[in-house]
Amino acid sequence: MNAPTHIVGGFVLAGTLCSFTDVNIFSNHEYIIACTVFSLLPDIDSTKSLIGKSFYPIAWILNRKFGHRTITHSLLFLLIVFLVLFSLYLFRYLPNTDLIKISIFSLISHYVFDMITVSGIPLLYPWFKNACVIPGNVNFRFKSGDFKSEFMVSAVCGLLCFSLQPLFAQGFWTTYNRAFGTIRHVDRENKNTEYYVVCDYDYILNSANHIGSAIVIESKQNELTLFDNERVFVLNADDPQLKVNFTKPRISNISKRFEELQFFNIGFDSLSFLLHNRLASGLIQSSVNVRYVDNAVTYFTNFIRFNNRFNFSITADLDTTKTTIRANIAKLEASINQSYSKFNSEKKKYISHFNRISELEKLLIDTKLSNYERNKLQQELISLRRKSFDEPVYSPPSSQLAELEVLRNSLTNKPLLFSGHLTVYTFGYSSTSSTSSPHDADDADDGEPTLHPLYAADHLLASVRDSTSLY
């Protein structure tokens, strides 16, 4: 095969194999150069080849010593190239293993295209010089240098190289998961990558069709939590009111990163700044009860827990707080007064009982009473003496009194303070390192610009939308 065929075929085969590891050979010029060079490298043993002419002394030496299609077309040469590249990687001359993958796969593509020719190549050279071919029948193999054969192979490879661009850009597994278009495949994609996944969605809810793109925040086999600009929403496959037409994942270039923010006794304004225009989850405890709304439900408490909320807001309703405290104080005072009234009532009964006994005893001493009256008074006295009465003792409700004292103390000017922690989605950018305008960008320690997370999310979605067609 000639040089153009090997180059185009190298792009097709190396691009397809690299797609399994999410490496796009067209993503930068270094990858393209590596693919071009290594798809031609085995022909460095020929002084007539393009790469042989570029490195003529080396080509002349190899051709004179070994000949064409010998040592450089063997598995031994492939192993030597791999060891050299891997050594460069170990000594940090190569930034990552992507260049190694592209180079080796491009080299293999040269072997494959030479194997489909009539003469084939000796893969096991120098141990065995027998030619290895694909396929075995010589009538189905191409003849090197034949214009018609070369043109046909080049045309097919060129067409494949053009049509496989989405595969190269998205990677094999992303393309595979997009082909199914289900929530389960988006979940699988999200759990198998360290980058944020952008989901192209099409669903119908309450007879309204919704089409767009959103960042996947959390995923389950039948449920996706998505963030689209300023909105967090959930797609659940089991929801009878929701019909999901498709959900297709695509990988962004932003790593999944979070900021863990811990705070202790900060004011209301500081907490509002931390939550403003940020997508976060957290656990917050306040010194007094506050009001907040979550999923259309209003809560009034000092213990706040929320998950995946954007621009979460808390209302410092202090007047309502004091009104509630006063109402609780009034309830406790009424309960305490009721128990004291009950004691007074029992005390009155006790005093009235013994006063009546004393009165009856005095009346019986009087000799002017008739026998009937005397008998009547004696029966009443006997009846009263039969009743056993213990003198009531007042026991103040200590627990209620203690609670009452705490509530009365809370009516003083107690400051509103918050403590807790937040987990903030940063979308690869720092969300707290700059207090200026969200559009101001500075260089962070890791070389990434500092952007407000809302603008970072917008930028992420916009860049993915503009990259290729959504559908």
BAPA-175762 format. One record per residue (C-alpha): residue in one letter; x, y, z. Coordinates in steps of 0.5 Angstrom, whole numbers, padded with zeros to 4 digits, always signed. Layout:
<nodes>
AXYZ
...
</nodes>
This chain:
<nodes>
M+0000+0000+0000
N+0002+0007-0001
A+0003+0013+0004
P-0004+0016+0003
T-0007+0009+0004
H-0003+0008+0010
I-0005+0015+0013
V-0012+0015+0012
G-0013+0007+0014
G-0009+0009+0020
F-0014+0014+0022
V-0020+0010+0021
L-0017+0004+0025
A-0013+0008+0030
G-0019+0012+0031
T-0024+0006+0032
L-0019+0003+0037
C-0018+0009+0041
S-0025+0010+0041
F-0026+0004+0046
T-0021+0008+0051
D-0025+0015+0050
V-0019+0018+0046
N-0020+0022+0040
I-0014+0022+0035
F-0017+0029+0032
S-0017+0033+0039
N-0011+0036+0038
H-0005+0037+0033
E+0000+0032+0037
Y-0005+0026+0036
I-0006+0027+0028
I+0002+0028+0027
A+0003+0022+0032
C-0002+0018+0028
T+0001+0020+0021
V+0008+0018+0023
F+0007+0012+0026
S+0002+0009+0020
L+0008+0010+0016
L+0014+0008+0020
P+0014+0001+0018
D+0016+0003+0011
I+0022+0007+0014
D+0026+0001+0011
S+0025+0003+0004
T+0029+0009+0001
K+0023+0010-0004
S+0018+0011+0001
L+0015+0018+0004
I+0018+0017+0011
G+0024+0013+0008
K+0026+0019+0004
S+0025+0024+0010
F+0030+0019+0014
Y+0034+0017+0008
P+0041+0015+0012
I+0036+0010+0017
A+0032+0008+0011
W+0039+0006+0007
I+0042+0002+0013
L+0036-0002+0014
N+0034-0003+0007
R+0041-0006+0006
K+0042-0010+0012
F+0035-0013+0012
G+0031-0011+0006
H+0024-0008+0005
R+0018-0011+0009
T+0022-0015+0014
I+0024-0013+0021
T+0020-0006+0021
H+0014-0010+0019
S+0015-0015+0025
L+0012-0016+0032
L+0019-0015+0035
F+0019-0008+0032
L+0012-0007+0035
L+0015-0009+0042
I+0021-0005+0041
V+0017+0001+0039
F+0012+0000+0045
L+0018+0000+0050
V+0021+0006+0047
L+0015+0010+0048
F+0013+0007+0055
S+0020+0009+0057
L+0019+0016+0055
Y+0013+0016+0059
L+0016+0013+0065
F+0021+0019+0065
R+0016+0024+0064
Y+0017+0026+0057
L+0010+0024+0055
P+0005+0027+0059
N+0000+0021+0059
T-0001+0014+0055
D-0006+0017+0050
L+0000+0018+0045
I+0003+0011+0046
K-0004+0008+0045
I-0005+0012+0038
S+0002+0011+0036
I+0002+0003+0037
F-0005+0003+0034
S-0003+0007+0028
L+0003+0002+0027
I-0002-0004+0028
S-0006-0001+0022
H+0000-0001+0017
Y+0001-0008+0019
V-0006-0010+0017
F-0006-0006+0011
D+0000-0009+0009
M-0003-0016+0011
I-0009-0015+0006
T-0004-0015+0000
V-0001-0021-0004
S+0006-0021-0001
G+0004-0020+0006
I+0009-0019+0012
P+0013-0023+0016
L+0010-0022+0023
L+0015-0027+0026
Y+0021-0024+0023
P+0027-0026+0024
W+0025-0033+0027
F+0020-0034+0022
K+0020-0031+0015
N+0014-0034+0012
A+0009-0028+0010
C+0002-0027+0014
V-0004-0025+0010
I-0011-0023+0011
P-0015-0027+0008
G-0012-0034+0006
N-0014-0034-0001
V-0010-0030-0006
N-0016-0028-0010
F-0019-0023-0005
R-0012-0019-0003
F-0010-0013-0006
K-0004-0012-0010
S+0001-0006-0008
G+0002-0001-0013
D-0004-0002-0017
F-0008+0005-0018
K-0015+0002-0018
S-0014-0002-0011
E-0010+0003-0008
F-0016+0008-0010
M-0021+0004-0008
V-0018+0002-0001
S-0017+0010+0000
A-0024+0012-0002
V-0027+0007+0003
C-0022+0009+0009
G-0024+0016+0007
L-0031+0015+0007
L-0031+0011+0014
C-0026+0017+0017
F-0031+0022+0015
S-0037+0018+0017
L-0034+0015+0024
Q-0033+0022+0027
P-0038+0022+0032
L-0035+0015+0034
F-0028+0019+0035
A-0031+0025+0038
Q-0036+0021+0043
G-0032+0015+0044
F-0034+0008+0043
W-0038+0007+0050
T-0041+0014+0050
T-0044+0012+0042
Y-0046+0006+0045
N-0050+0008+0051
R-0053+0014+0046
A-0055+0009+0041
F-0060+0006+0046
G-0062+0013+0049
T-0065+0010+0056
I-0064+0013+0063
R-0060+0006+0065
H-0055+0008+0059
V-0054+0015+0062
D-0053+0012+0069
R-0048+0007+0066
E-0044+0013+0063
N-0044+0017+0069
K-0042+0012+0073
N-0036+0010+0069
T-0033+0017+0068
E-0029+0022+0072
Y-0032+0028+0068
Y-0039+0031+0068
V-0044+0028+0063
V-0049+0032+0059
C-0055+0029+0058
D-0059+0031+0051
Y-0066+0029+0053
D-0073+0029+0050
Y-0079+0028+0055
I-0087+0029+0055
L-0090+0032+0062
N-0097+0034+0063
S-0098+0034+0055
A-0092+0039+0054
N-0086+0037+0050
H-0079+0039+0053
I-0073+0038+0049
G-0066+0040+0051
S-0059+0039+0055
A-0057+0038+0062
I-0052+0036+0066
V-0052+0030+0070
I-0052+0031+0078
E-0054+0024+0080
S-0056+0018+0077
K-0059+0011+0078
Q-0062+0006+0074
N-0069+0009+0073
E-0068+0016+0075
L-0063+0022+0073
T-0062+0029+0077
L-0061+0034+0072
F-0058+0041+0072
D-0060+0046+0067
N-0058+0053+0068
E-0062+0055+0074
R-0066+0049+0074
V-0066+0042+0078
F-0070+0037+0076
V-0071+0029+0076
L-0073+0024+0070
N-0076+0018+0073
A-0077+0012+0069
D-0083+0010+0074
D-0087+0016+0074
P-0093+0015+0070
Q-0094+0022+0069
L-0087+0023+0065
K-0086+0020+0058
V-0078+0020+0057
N-0077+0019+0049
F-0070+0019+0050
T-0064+0021+0054
K-0057+0021+0051
P-0051+0022+0054
R-0044+0026+0052
I-0038+0027+0056
S-0036+0034+0057
N-0028+0036+0058
I-0030+0038+0066
S-0028+0033+0071
K-0033+0032+0077
R-0031+0036+0083
F-0034+0039+0089
E-0032+0044+0094
E-0033+0042+0102
L-0035+0048+0106
Q-0035+0048+0113
F-0037+0054+0117
F-0038+0055+0125
N-0043+0061+0128
I-0043+0065+0121
G-0048+0071+0120
F-0054+0070+0116
D-0051+0075+0110
S-0045+0070+0110
L-0049+0064+0109
S-0054+0067+0104
F-0047+0069+0100
L-0045+0062+0100
L-0052+0059+0098
H-0053+0065+0092
N-0053+0062+0085
R-0050+0055+0087
L-0052+0048+0086
A-0050+0045+0093
S-0052+0040+0098
G-0052+0041+0106
L-0053+0040+0113
I-0054+0047+0117
Q-0056+0048+0124
S-0058+0055+0126
S-0058+0058+0133
V-0066+0060+0133
N-0071+0057+0128
V-0072+0060+0121
R-0076+0059+0115
Y-0074+0055+0109
V-0078+0052+0103
D-0076+0045+0100
N-0080+0042+0094
A-0086+0047+0096
V-0086+0045+0103
T-0085+0050+0108
Y-0081+0048+0114
F-0080+0052+0121
T-0074+0049+0125
N-0067+0050+0127
F-0064+0044+0123
I-0064+0044+0116
R-0062+0039+0111
F-0062+0039+0103
N-0060+0036+0097
N-0058+0038+0090
R-0061+0045+0091
F-0060+0051+0087
N-0060+0058+0090
F-0063+0055+0096
S-0066+0060+0101
I-0067+0061+0108
T-0071+0066+0111
A-0069+0069+0118
D-0076+0071+0120
L-0074+0073+0127
D-0080+0077+0129
T-0084+0070+0127
T-0079+0067+0132
K-0081+0071+0138
T-0088+0071+0137
T-0088+0063+0137
I-0083+0063+0143
R-0088+0068+0147
A-0094+0063+0145
N-0090+0057+0147
I-0089+0061+0154
A-0096+0063+0154
K-0098+0055+0154
L-0093+0053+0159
E-0096+0059+0164
A-0103+0057+0163
S-0101+0049+0164
I-0097+0051+0170
N-0103+0056+0173
Q-0108+0050+0171
S-0104+0045+0176
Y-0104+0051+0181
S-0111+0052+0181
K-0112+0045+0181
F-0108+0045+0188
N-0112+0050+0191
S-0119+0047+0189
E-0116+0041+0193
K-0114+0045+0199
K-0121+0048+0199
K-0124+0042+0199
Y-0119+0039+0205
I-0121+0045+0209
S-0128+0045+0208
H-0128+0038+0210
F-0125+0039+0217
N-0129+0046+0218
R-0135+0042+0217
I-0133+0036+0222
S-0131+0042+0227
E-0138+0045+0226
L-0142+0039+0227
E-0138+0037+0234
K-0139+0044+0237
L-0147+0043+0235
L-0147+0036+0238
I-0145+0040+0245
D-0151+0044+0245
T-0156+0040+0249
K-0162+0044+0246
L-0162+0040+0240
S-0168+0035+0239
N-0167+0027+0238
Y-0168+0028+0231
E-0163+0033+0229
R-0158+0030+0234
N-0158+0024+0230
K-0158+0027+0223
L-0152+0031+0225
Q-0149+0025+0228
Q-0150+0021+0222
E-0147+0026+0218
L-0141+0027+0223
I-0140+0019+0222
S-0140+0020+0215
L-0135+0025+0214
R-0130+0022+0219
R-0130+0016+0215
K-0127+0019+0209
S-0120+0019+0209
F-0117+0026+0207
D-0109+0027+0206
E-0107+0035+0206
P-0106+0036+0199
V-0098+0039+0198
Y-0097+0043+0192
S-0091+0040+0187
P-0089+0045+0182
P-0088+0042+0175
S-0080+0043+0175
S-0079+0041+0168
Q-0084+0046+0165
L-0081+0051+0170
A-0074+0050+0167
E-0077+0050+0160
L-0081+0056+0161
E-0074+0059+0164
V-0071+0057+0158
L-0076+0060+0153
R-0076+0067+0157
N-0068+0067+0156
S-0069+0066+0149
L-0073+0073+0148
T-0067+0077+0149
N-0063+0079+0143
K-0060+0072+0142
P-0056+0073+0135
L-0058+0069+0129
L-0052+0064+0127
F-0051+0058+0123
S-0046+0052+0123
G-0045+0046+0119
H-0042+0044+0112
L-0044+0045+0104
T-0042+0041+0098
V-0042+0045+0092
Y-0042+0043+0085
T-0036+0047+0082
F-0036+0044+0075
G-0029+0044+0075
Y-0028+0051+0077
S-0027+0055+0084
S-0034+0058+0086
T-0031+0061+0092
S-0024+0064+0091
S-0027+0070+0088
T-0032+0075+0091
S-0032+0080+0085
S-0036+0079+0079
P-0038+0072+0076
H-0035+0074+0069
D-0028+0076+0072
A-0023+0070+0071
D-0017+0069+0074
D-0012+0063+0074
A-0013+0058+0079
D-0007+0054+0082
D-0009+0048+0077
G-0009+0052+0071
E-0016+0053+0071
P-0020+0059+0070
T-0024+0062+0076
L-0031+0062+0074
H-0038+0062+0078
P-0041+0055+0078
L-0047+0058+0075
Y-0043+0061+0069
A-0039+0055+0069
A-0045+0050+0068
D-0048+0055+0062
H-0041+0055+0059
L-0041+0047+0059
L-0047+0046+0056
A-0046+0052+0051
S-0040+0049+0049
V-0043+0042+0048
R-0049+0044+0044
D-0044+0048+0039
S-0039+0042+0038
T-0044+0037+0034
S-0051+0036+0033
L-0055+0034+0039
Y-0059+0028+0035
</nodes>
